[in-house]
Amino acid sequence: MKLVILDRDGVINYDSDKYIKHPDEWRPIPGSLDAIARLTQEGWRVVVATNQSGVGRGLFDMASLNAIHAKMHRAVNQAGGRVEAVFYCPDTDESQSPCRKPNPGMFHAIAERFNASLADAPCVGDSLRDLQAAVSAGGRPILVLTGKGKKTRAAGNLPETTAVYPDLAAVAQALC
């Protein structure tokens, strides 16, 4: 099975320092929906793994998060793609939760759910914590320069094996 794990905010959609709290705030990054469609059509199973501490902070509730994800699924489907599943961690940084990236808990849950090895599975993110979670789970870290990606690259200390691409469309082109 070809499995690719994507972060959500900053990879698929525009990010916000104030969190994406409502479906109206969810806006896809140009090319990201077509990239997911291309991956899907080339036989990749696309799964999203996203920290959503806004839930834990009380900034939005599960109904809002579900509505945001429903909007994302519709947009991806309309582009001809499919997101197989969305794994999220609602816990805050302070919780030390094993599911919250940079910890690999969500990635292990994905591997278990899909009965798949994460060895060399592409894991795409825009922050260091995304890349660290990928490496901890045995995946292949890929940094995109959308979202916080440029700041992440400039800060350095990227895992040694990190590949860097301008955006998700470029990742899809490289994988397909």
ABEGO torsion letter per residue (X at the ends): XBBBBBBABGAABBBBAAEBABAAABBBBBGAAAAAAAAAAAGBBBBBBBBBAAAAAGABBAAAAAAAAAAAAAAAAAAGBBBABBBBBABBAAAGBAABOABAAAAAAAAAAAGBBABGBBBBBABAAAAAAAAAAGBBBBBBABEAAAAAAAAEGBBAABBBBABAAAAAAAAX
